[in-house]
């Protein structure tokens, strides 16, 4: 499974898929018990005695940003290969054992991390821990399995990008907005890179990044931390500490001028995207940007929906997207699906107008409070299950923010002022630093008709 957190365009990422694996019990708003094992692995345990269930998650600090030119998609491919078995638990036995014990398991890869999880009854947590510890050090990589999974991943790429015009535009937007930084390439990789991938590439990636000192283990549910810790130590501490992965040294330079591109695909209507590079969680401006996104795009009362969809009827769908929990500065981007018969230029100008309106006049206090309430409600909802609560903490740990940043989030959001929102709109949403992509529909290629003289001939 590929995940791009906080991106709501269906072709790119759907959080609904993850909800299938979440347990619906509300988690307690308590701090996790934190431990550091002797081999450098961090352990976070949250006791939630509401129902006899739990989630076990292992997060590795490796994603597509840790790959090299020519091997895009390596992290996601390794995610697939992690289910191919070890000497102790051969191919197919991992998921079969979890299902046999009433649980479910899966994994996801993003630009910044790769994570694996099991949701199951609380009295089966030891099984999930044993399985995860086993494949952290004992994965078997075989050429035949690589060949099989390569074709599986290539089919995923066809569905997500090649055959989905909106997904293709998202991919192209990031490739244009990032010229140097590895956010340039897609998590799923390019076809050429997938074909070039070798067992040695996968083994090197596994040996470099799949070590306890590059991982965080989370257990959230009906467990007792004091009782569980000895089992965790017994299973994971014998795994030797691995090499310290080299930090990503390539940072994106300043963008000096607007970038534009066209993408022509078989599609029903045009699609417009506009991206601006903005700070991540490390900047206090990230909280004002989060509120700004809510004002512009959350719900049918948002500015973009009211203007482009309801009033002007220029768009079928419109929105903005920003996720502050990324390792490196990301994109604040806008998207609009153009209504049939409307012009792309009108839609783009309407987007610009809403940006300028916010730059010229700060939001009203009522509008600001509504946006804050929406952000807070979304965050509370995210913490309303064992699975999603663990996800929040795992993501924060993996991108370098630390789990305490999750607890600080709402206080930072509440402190945002209308002037803060106006200021970040003026500072970051400017023409010289934007990247604009437009999907232009082209007629689908129909098979050429067979000449009448040849019809019926064998």
Secondary structure, DSSP 8 states (H G I E B T S, - for coil): -B--TT---TTT--HHHHHTT---S-------EEEE-TTS-EEEEEE-TTSSEEEEEEEES-SGGG--TT-TTHHHHHHHHTTS-BSSS-TTHHHHHHHHTT-EEEEEE-SS-EEEEEEEEGGGHHHHHHHHHHHHH-B---HHHHHHHHHHHHHHHIIIIIT-HHHHHHHHHHHHH-SSSGGGS-TT--HHHHHH--HHHHHHHHHHH-SGGGEEEEEEES--HHHHHHHHHHHHTTS-----------------S-EEEEEEEE-SS-EEEEEEEE--TTSTHHHHHHHHHHHHHSSTTSHHIIIIIIIS--EEEEEEE-----SS-EEEEEEEEE-TT--HHHHHHHHHHHHHHHHHS---HHHHHHHHHHHHHHHHHHTSSHHHHHHHHHHHHHTTS-THHHHHHHHHHHT--HHHHHHHHHHHS-GGGEEEEEEEEE---------GGGTT--
